[in-house]
Amino acid sequence: MPSPKPKYEDGVPPTHCRVRCCNEEGQEWPGQIAPFPYARSTKKTKGIVKRKPVFAYDPEFCYKSLEAVFRGIGGGTDYERLSDETQQQWCEVLDVCDGEPVDYNECENYIGHLLELCNRITWECTGRSFMDWGIHDAVAVELGGAWRHFVRRIWMREPEWENLVKYLSDPNNEWSVEEDYYLIDPSASVQHSIGSLLAVPLQVWGYLLKAAWDADPLSKQRQPRYVF
């Protein structure tokens, strides 16, 4: 039985999506009485537009999702120690998966990049790297597998995800009320998708760190090595 694979729309590059095609008066064809008689014309590109990022749409929520990873770990650990630069990189790297897009069958380099970023985040928030925590090998296997699950879900481009990306990418999204991808509360939809997609990787990441903390009798005596 063939493996599932994403379905890309004919004539639409993988880096783009098709949204409502209309003129400056919101008309999809001459004489149409549009719900809103104004719009940014998408006629020139036939409604094909660049895919907009999802994670960077709500960077604060994306950043705060890391709190769960470090919960229950002492020694001065705090997700709020994360630098502004790394917070931005966190969203940007996650958005690469859909934006390029990353092929699930050829995602080793991307997974490696994600694990390097997780290591950086762990070091900034705990003062110790995965190697210092003694979980480097477990991270490669278990957290790497969790991130592959993340890649596959985005790579498949299931309807719920596509509708979210189309809404965010449509320059007339607030007026495209008759489209299947129209969202009444886009912020809630974005947060739901981010939470769902990150649930497994963040849970595995947090479990590995918590297990290392609980298993190390010297953890409570060690001071984090922060660099400011």
C-alpha angles and dihedrals in degrees: 000000000000118000117253114261136180121270113228119198115248113258094014119108114231088245092058140052136206118249134169111315110215144141129245090281093055092252120145090191134012113283096016114145099227121206087235117026096215137063147142104269117247094174095106093061094033089241094304110135139168114273111253121223119260103194094048089052088077107020093165093058090043091052095045090053086075091068090083092057094062100035112127096019115118133193094093094304113164131160089214089072088075111119122241090242093055092044089057092045090052092061094040095053093047090051092052088074093069099025099060088020111237113223111229090217092054104033103118095108092048092048088050090052091050092050091049089052092048088052090051092049091048091051093049094047100039104022089238134090126223088262091053090050090051094237102104095116094043090050092054091053106032104029090037089056091049091053090050087057088052091050093049093052093053094039091057091060095209118196097262092053093044092051090052093049092045092052093049091045097047108099086207097044096132090055098041091090095146095054121104090234095054112127125203092199110023094173091058091047092051093049091047092052094045092048093048096046095046096042097092099041093046092047092051092044092050093045092054093050094044092049090051091049094049093045096050112084090194096052095098092051095048120093119215116251102229122177118205 
